[in-house]
Amino acid sequence: MYLTSEEQRMLGGEYGEGTRKAMEVQVKQGEFYDADRMVPLSMAYVVLGPDPGHRLSSYLKDLADGGAKFRCPTLVPVPDPDNETMQWGFEDYKKLGGIVAFGGGFGHARNAFWYPLFGQDIIADGTAVTSFFNGVVGARANNMDAIGQHTAAIIGRAPRYGYLTPEGRLGKVLVEVKAKPTNDTDWSVLGYYVGWQLGRHWWDVPVFNGIAPADVSTDDLVLFCTSLPAYGAVCHFLMVGVSPEARTLEEAFGGAKPKETIVYGDEERKAVYDRFSTNASKPDMVVIGGFGVDTSMTAMYKIARTLEGKRVSGDFPTFVLMNPIVKIAADKAGLTALIEASGVRTSLEAFGSEAGIKSFNPVTDSRKAGIKVAVFNNAKSCHYIGQQQLEAVLRTTDACLKIALTGKLEAA
C-alpha cells in the first residue's frame, strides 16, 4: 500500500508513539484488504459501548499517553449518558480531542451535530448509521470495529478499499420492491428481509427499485437502515431515485447487469412477520423504539394523539423509548407527560430497579426479568432478542399501542 511521506513519518514514530501504533493498525488493515493507498477522513463517528475488562479504554489511554490526538473531527455518540457502562470513555475521548455527543446512533445523525456530505470519506459508527450515510447521504464509509474506528480517527485517514472505492459502491443485487411499505414497521421489515436473503454475501450492494421517492421520509429510511444490517452486516445500499448515486437503475449498477434479483412481494413481507410471531394471548412487555431504533418526534406526536385520555393495561409494562435529544424536545412539547399519563413508561430505569437489574436493556436483559413474550415495532430488536430464547413478536406501532391498551395479543 502506497504511503505518503507524512504517513511514512507517522509510521516511523515522528508524531509520537500513540500515532505510530494507530498507523500500524491501519497499515495492516489496508494490506489485508489490498488497499492501494489511504484517503483523508472528513470526520469520524466512533462507537462507545460497554467495555468488558476495560480493554478498549486501556488501549485508548495508552494511545493518548503516547501523545495521540484525533486528526479529524471526531464525534463520540452516547445513547444513554446515565448508563454506567457508557461512561468509561468520557475522559479518554477528551484527552484525544473528541466531542462527546449525548444522543447516540441516529440521535446525532438526525440532529445538530456534524453531518457528512455527499462524497466525503468518513468513519460512521455502527452498521445502521454506516448504511444510512452510505445509502442516503452518499458519504463513503466501511464498517470497522472499535479499534479500527479509533485508530483511523487518530491518523485522520483510512485505507482505500471496499465502499471507499468507486467500484465498491456500485450495485450488485437488484431488489424489485412489489410490496410497498405502508408504515414504519414495514420499512423495517423490508430492510430485514433483504439482509436475511443476502446472508453470506452481505457485502454485495443491494439496489432497491420500485420505491417512489415522493413517498419516502427520513423516519422511513432510519427504520429501514436499522434493520438492513441486523441479519448480516449490509452497510451500503442504493435506492433508485432516493440515493444520490442511484438517480437511475443504470447508474446504480454502473451499466452492468445484476448478479442476482430478489423480488420482494406480499409473501416475502409476511415471511418476516411470521418469523416473529406467537400463539400467546398476552405479552409480558411491549416496546416501541430503543436499541438504536429511535422514536422520532413525528412518531411521538402520533403516539401521544393515540394515547391521549386513555390508559394502557397494567398487566405488563409498555415502553416508548427515545434518545436524549428527542426526549428533551418531547418534554418541551408536553408529549412525554401526555404519554406517561396513559401509564406508558418512557424510561427503563424504574422497571430495571423493580426487576433487580441495573441498566436494564429490553434486548439483552428481558429473560432475566422473567419476560417470555416481548412485542416490538421493529425487526432489529426482534432479531437480537432471539439470543435470549424468548418469543419476539413484530407488530406495527399502531398494533403495539392497541395491544398495550387492550391487554390482548391477537393474531396479526
Secondary structure, DSSP 8 states (H G I E B T S, - for coil): ----HHHHHHHHTTT-HHHHHHHHHHHHHHHHTT--SEEE-SEEE------GGGHHHHHHHHHHHTT---SS-EEEEES-TT-GGG-TTHHHHHHHT-EEEET-THHHHTSSS----TT-BEEESSHHHHHHIIIII--B-----HHHHHHHHHHTEEE--GGGSTGGGS--EEEEE-S---SHHHHHHHHHHHHHHHGGGTTS-EEEES--GGG--HHHHHHHHHHTTTSS-----EETTTSTT-SSHHHHHTT---SEEEEE-HHHHHHHHHHT----SS-SEEEESBTTB---HHHHHHHHHHHTT----SSS-EEE---HHHHHHHHHHTHHHHHHHTT-BS-SHHHHHHHT-TT--HHHHTTTTT--EEEESSHHHHHHHGGG-SEEEE--HHHHHHHHHH------
